[in-house]
Amino acid sequence: HYEPLSTLPEAPTCDFVFWGAAALGGLVPVHGQDNTMRRPNILFCIADDAAWLHFGAYGCQWVSTPVFDSVAARGVLFENCYTPNAKSAPSRASLLTGRYSWQLGEAGNHICHFPEDAGVFTEALEEAGYDVAFTGKGWAPGNPGMKNGRRRQLTGEAWQNRKLTPPTSEMLATDYAANFSDFLSSREDASRPWFFWFGCREPHRRYEYGSGAAKGGRTTGEIDRVPAFWPDNETVRNDMLDYGFEIEHYDRQLGLMLARLEELGELDNTLVIVTSDNGMPFPRAKGTQYEYAHHMPLAMMWPQGVNSPGRREAVYVSFVDIAPTILEIAGTDPSAAGMAPLPGGSLVPLLRNEPDPCAALHERALLGRERHDNGRPGDQGYPIRGIVRNGWLYLCNIKPWLLPGGNPETGYRDIDSSPTKTAILQLRRSGQDRRYYDLSMGQRPAEELYHVETDRECLANRIGDVSCRILADSLRAELFRTLRGQGDPRMTGDGDVFDRYPYDKPGKDSVYERTVSGEIIPWEQSNWVLPTDYEQYETVKNN
């Protein structure tokens, strides 16, 4: 490992400042009948496994997202938003706590226990008088624990009763928009502000194969580019269309919610935030630290609060910036709700088109990864730390001798099952082509450096270039110095604590050891990988 360069300046910080609603001026301009200022409502919308580049506002032509595009046109589109950890539970934990995943103990892992002492902005909003509720997927998967004698509701009261006939057999039957409408109609005190979490389960796998073409009306020829780390064939292209069709379902449900708010006259005083938790569920995407994994869509609209709408902001923003943004807009002090200090910077100045006091923070984004799905020896994760600055992505793979996608004996569990994954495995097993396998399942070097502005697919590792040596040294030094200041266990000598944290339920530990010993049949232990993903499946099946 590397020592930071002592000559570099200290890492930037931006302390959260509690201004209170009265200090927000033009941000809270809507008045009630008694002429008191009304705090804004907040509709937070998060897809499950959608990458930023597959929304129309970012230039995608083969996925139709007119509602997202409208939110961006009537608000602010953030071109460089990143999640600190590109997996569902840790990504959502960073959103809720306003903290990086390496600052969250057990919640830095996937399928984990949520720490009792980790405060979340939703609970702070409740204490400040907001009605807080959700539909679909909140924080998951994992055990949220207990609070005040009941299961902790990290995203508020659940509204899940309304159902619909989904567009495909693999989409959820949850009628997100109807549940939202029911929530709005149920409120006893309409003067109270509300926060609602719309957690769409789409485009999480599985998909109905061929639905993008058969039901979405698309053709595989509409896809302008298949990433070079996958084979370009009809199987992969159809897999991409099916994924895009599920994003369109997310967009339609969002449109119904906004129409309902407009009908009730509530849209002008509602901050609408639209994003996703991590990138697309394909090899070398979700769960990794490359652009297709951690680069997120983000659009914010607030008719009464955004100045100069239709802007595109190119600064780097992180999921840790969302909590301070929401708390500032709500006029809520995070410390009063037991939240830990927030390392991010509020995006309110960017919404107002004003000078950003956290500009130094928004010059880079920090990334990390610990244990995601189970299946490596010793319940190990694949630890990574990284930084994006000035169009460059630097990654430190802390244990490069491990396999980033998981072990073959346990089905490469860190890569969701898919026709694309199957195609890559078949090409390698048949001896036809192992390039795609190596890119997704093979070992990686200890360090990686990519110019993501020109290499979005992160294929040209520049770490060995003499011309990039000073740049790599600078990024490494800034990253490690910042992580030390944040108390990252990987920097302070006890990084393997992440591997010792228990899973959310008994029976999920030691999957690798129990597989190789013959104690368990691994493809009977998980529902996100196919039997054919396991290298020994054919051998075992035929015996």
N, C-alpha and C positions, 0 to 999 in steps of 0.2 A: 504494500500500500504506500501512499504518497504523503509526504508532509506538505502542507500548504506553504506558499511563498509568503514569508513574513513581511515583505515590503508592500503587499497589496493592501488597499484601504479596507476598513471594516465593512462587513455586510450591511446593506441598507435595512432599516427598520421603519415602521410607521405605526406608532401607538394608536390604538382605537380611542377615539375621542367621543364621549357621550355628549351630544349637543342638546338632545331633548327636542320634542316636536316644535316647540315655540321658536327654536333657533333655526329651523329649516326654511323659513321664509317661503319662497315661491314653491317649495317642494310639496307643501300640504295646503293647497289653496282652496279646497272645497269646504264650505261652511254648512253647518246644520241649521235647523230652524231657529235655534237660540243664538246663532251667529258665532258659535264656538267652532274652532277648526276641527275637522274630522281627519283622523289618521287614515292613511290609505289602506285599502284591502290589498292582498297579495295572492296572486295565483301563480304557483310554482309548478312548472310542467317538466317532467323528466322522462325521456324515453329509456328503454333498456337495451343497450348495445347498438347505438347508432353513431357512426362516425360523422365528423363535421362536413366532410366534402360531399355528402349525399343529401344535401338540402339545396333547393334551387337558388337561394340567395348566395350560396358559395359557388354557383356555376354549374351544378349538376343538371343534366338535360334528361336523364332517364329515370329520375325519381321526381314525382310531382308533389311539391309542398307549398301550395299557394298561401296557406294560412301562416306558416312560419315566415314565408317571404314577406307577407303583409305586416307581421309583427316587426320584422326588421325594417321595412320601409317606413313604418309609423313610429319607430323608436330608434334603437341603436343596435347595430350588428357588430359583434366582437369577432375579429378575424383570427385572434390567437388566444383562445381560451384552452386551458389545460386542466385535466384532473391530476392530482398528485399520484394516484394509484389506480390503474386502469382495470379494476375489477369491482363488481357491484357493491359488496358490503363495505370495503375500505373507502371506496370513492364516495359513497353516500355518507359514511361516517365523517369524512372531511367536510362535506357540505354542511352537515348538521352541527358539527362542533366548531367549525372555522379553524381547524387545526390540521397539520400535516399528518399523514397516516403513521409516520414514525414517532409522533408525539402522543399517540393514542393507546399505547399498550396493546391489549388484546384486540382492540378494534382496528389495528393496523393489518390484521389478517382477514381472510375470507372465512365464512362459516364459523363464526366465533361467538364469544360472549361479549356483550357490550358493557364496558366498565360502568359500575354504578356511579363513580365520581366524575364521569365525563358529562358535563353540561351541554345542552343543545339549544339552539336558538328558538326552536319551536316551544320549548318549555318556558323560555324567557318571554316569548310573546304571550303565552297563556297567562303568566303572572302579571303581565302588563295590560291585561284586559282583552286580548284577542281571542276570538273563537278559532280553534285550530282543528283541522280535520283532513282526511285524505281518502282517496280511492285508488284501487289498484295495488301497486307495490310500493311500500314505504322503505324503511331500512331493512335490508334482507340480503342474503340469507344469514340467519344466526339467531341467537337468543338475546332479546333486549333486556332481560332481567326483570326485576320487580321494583316498584316504587309505590309507597303508601299502601302496601298490602295488595297491590294488583299488578298485572303484567304492564310493564312500562310501555307507554304509547309514544314512541319517538317522533311520530308524525301526526299525532293527534287522534281524534276519534275516527274509527273506520266507517266508511260508507261503501258497502259492497253488494247490497241486495239486488239492485237492478241488473237485469241480464238482457242480452240481445243475441240474435243469430250471427255469429262471427263470419267475416268474409271467407275464411278458410277453416278447415277442420283442426288446425293447430293453433289458431289464435284463441285467446281467452274470450269467454262469453260475457265478460264484464262490460256493462254499459257505463263507461266512465262519465260521459256527459250527463246521463240521466241521474247518476249518483250525485254528481255535483249540483244539479238542479234541485234534487231532493234536499241536499244540505242547505242550500240557500233558502228554500221554502220553510225549512224547519226552525230557523233561528227565531227565538222568542223576542230578542231585543235587536231590532234592525239597526239601531244606532251604534252598536258595537262593531269595530272593525274585525275582519276575519283574515285568516291565512289558510289556503287550501293547497294541498300537495296532490297533484295529478301524476300518479306513478304508473305510466303506461307500461305494460309488460312486453309490448312489441317494440323492436323486432327481435326479442330474445328467441332462441331456437326452442322447439323444432319448427320447421316450415313444412307446408304442404308442397311437395316438389312439383314444379311446373305451374304453380298458382300465379306467379308474376306474369306469365304469358297467357295462360288460359283464362284467368279471372281479371288480371290487371290490364290486359290488352296490349302488353308490351312484346317486342321482339328482341331477341338476343343481339341483333345488329345495332340496336339503339345504344348499347353500351359503348362509349367512345374508347375506353381503355380498361383492360384487365391488368391489375398490378403484376409486375414482372416476377413477383415471388410466387405466383400461382400459374399452373398451366392454362393456356388460353384455349378452351374447348367449350362445347355446348353444355356440358355438365356444369362447369364452373359458372358460365354465363347465366344459366338458368337459376343456379343457386343465388347469384347476385340479384337477379330480377325478383326472386321470392323475398329476399331481404328487403329490397326496395318497396315491394308491395306492402309489407308490414309497416314501414315508415309512413307510407301514405295513410294507413289506418290511424296512426298516431296523429297525423296532421288533421284528418277529418274530425276526429274527436275533439281536438283543440278548437277547431272552427265552431263546433256546436256549443262549446263552453263560452266562447267569446260572444257568439250570437245571443246567448242567454243573458250575459252581463249587459249587453247593449239594450236588450229588450227591457231589462229592469232599471236602466239608467245608471248602472254601476260601473260601466267600463272606464269612464273618464278618470275616476278616482281609484283605479285598480292598477297596481304594478304587475305586469305579466312578464314572467321569466320563463324562457323555453330553452331546454338543453337536453343532454343525455348523460348517462353515468359513465360510460366508457365506449370504446370503439366497437367495430363490427365483429360478430362472433365467427371469425374465420382464422385460419392459421396465420401466424406472424402479425396478428392484429390484437384483438381483445386479450388482455392479460400480459402483453409485452410492454415495452416502453418506447415503441416506435410511433410514428405519426398516426398510423391507422388505429392506434390503441388509445392514446392519451390526448389527442387533439380533438376538442369537443365543439359542437355547435353551441352558440349562445346568442340569443337575441332578447332584448328587453324593451318593452313598450309601456309607456305610462302617459296618456294624453295630457294629463294635468301636471306632469312633473318633468318630462324630457324636453329640453331646449334643443332647437334645430334638429328635429327628427329626420330620419333618413340617413344619418351619418354611419360611417364604418370606422371603427376604432381598431388600429393595428397594434396597440400596445399589448404586452403580455399580461393576461389576467388568469387567475387560478381559482379553483373551487374554494380555496380558503378565503377568497375575497367576498364570497356570497353572503356569509353570515354577518360580517360587519356592515355590508350594504343594507341588508334587510333590517338589522337592528337600528341603524341610523335612521332609515326612512320611517321606522315605527316609533322612533323616539324612545328607545328602550336601552337601558344600561345592562350590558352582558354580565357584569360582575354581580349585580343584584340577584341573578338567577344561578349563581355558582359556576359560571363559565370560566374556563381558564383564559389567560391572556391570548389575544388573537394575533397571530403573526401576519395576517393578510391586511390588505388596505381596501377601504370602502370604495365602491365604484360610483358613489353619488356624484362626485365632481365630474366624472366622465358623462354621466347622464345629463348633468346640467350644462355640459360643454364649458366648464370652467377649469382653471389651473388645478392640477392634481397634486395635493401635498404628499401623496404616496407614489410619485412618479418614479422614484428610484426602485421601489419594489416592483413596479410594473414594467421594468426593463428586462425581466427574466422570469422564468417559471421553474419551480423545483419539482422533481419527479422521484418516485420510489416504488419499490415492490418488496413484499415479503411473502409469506405463505398464502397461496391461493387455494387450489384444490389439493386433495391429499394424493399420495402415491409415490413419493420418493423415499429412499432409505432414511430411517430416523425421523420421519415426518418433517423433513426439511422443505423449506420454500426455495425460491430462486431469488436471493436478495440482489436488488439493483438500486443504485442512486443515480440521479441524472439532473441535468440543468439545460435549459434552452435559453439562449441569449443571442441577439443580433443575427438570427437566422441559422444558428448553429446548435446542434444537439450533441451534448457530451454525455456518455453513459459509462458508469463503472459497474461491471458485473463482478460482484464481490466473491462469488464462488463459481468461477467459469468452468470448473471440472464437472459441475452438475449439468443436467439437460434442461433447457429452458421450458420445453413443452411437457416435461414429466417423463417418467421412465417407460420404456416400451413394454415391460412386464405388466404395468398397470394402465396401459392404454393411452399414454400421453394425455393424462387427465386435465392438464392445464390448457388443452385445446379442445373446444367443444366439438362434438361429433357433427359432421356435415358431409355432403357430397364432395365438397372441395377437399376436405381432409382425407376422405377415402380415396379420391383420385390421386392425391400426392403419395399416399402409402402404397397404392397399387403400382404406380410408376416406379417406385423404389424397389418393391418386392419382386417385380418382374424383370428388373435389371435394365429397364428402358431409360430411366432418367432419375438420378438422385439429387439433382440440383435443388428442387423444390423442397425435398425432405431436409436437406442440410440447412436450408434457410429457415425452416420452421421448427424442426426437431433437433437439429445438430447442435454441437457445442459452439459457444461463442467466445471471442477473445475477451481478455480482462478489461479492455477499454474499447470504446467505439466513439467515433466522431463523424457526424454527418452535417452537410450543409443542406438543411431541410428546405430552404427556399428554392433550391434547384434540384433537390433529391428527396422528394416527399416520400418515396418508397424506402428510403434509408438502405440503399444497396451499395453505395460507394464509401466504404469506411476509410476516412482520411487520417486516422490516428497515427499511421506510420509515415505520413508525408512530412518531409523536413520543413516545408513551408508552413505547416500547421502546428509545429512544435510549441511555439510560444503561446498560441491560442489555446491549445490543449492544456498546457501548464496553468494558464490563467483561469480557465473554466474549472479545472480540477481543484485548484486552490480555493476559488470562491465557493464552490460546492461544499467541500469538506469543512471549511471554516464556518460556513453558515450552519451546517448540520451539527457541528460541535456546539455552537451557540444555542441551538434548539434542543440539545440534550439527546440527540439521536443515539440509541444504544449501539448502533453499528460503528459509531465514532468513539464511544466511551468504553469499549471493551466487553460488552455483554450483548452483542448483536444476536446471538443464538437464542436469546430469550423468546424471540418470536416463534421459534420452532418448538419451544417447550409449553407454550400456551395451549390449553385444551381446546378441542373442537366443541361446537355447541351442544353435541349430543354424544352419549357413549357409543362405542362401536365404530367410530370413524378413524381411530388412531391405528398406527402400524399396518396400514393397508399393504404396503410393499412387502414387509416381512411375512405377513399372513398369506399373501399371494404366492410368494416363491416357496413357502413351506407347504403349500397345498391346503392350508386351513380353510381358505375361502376361494370361491370362484369369482373373480373380480368383476366380470360383466354382469353379475347379479347384485352388485353392491352400489351401482351408480346408474343414474338415468340420463346422464348428459354425454355418455360415450357409447358407441355401438360395440357389440361383441367383436366385430371385425377390426376394430381399432387396436385390439390386443394382438401382439405378435404371436402368442402361443395359441390363439383361438382355434385355428385350423387343425393344429396338432392335437389339442385336447378334444375337439369335436369329433375327430375321426377315430379316436381310441375307444 
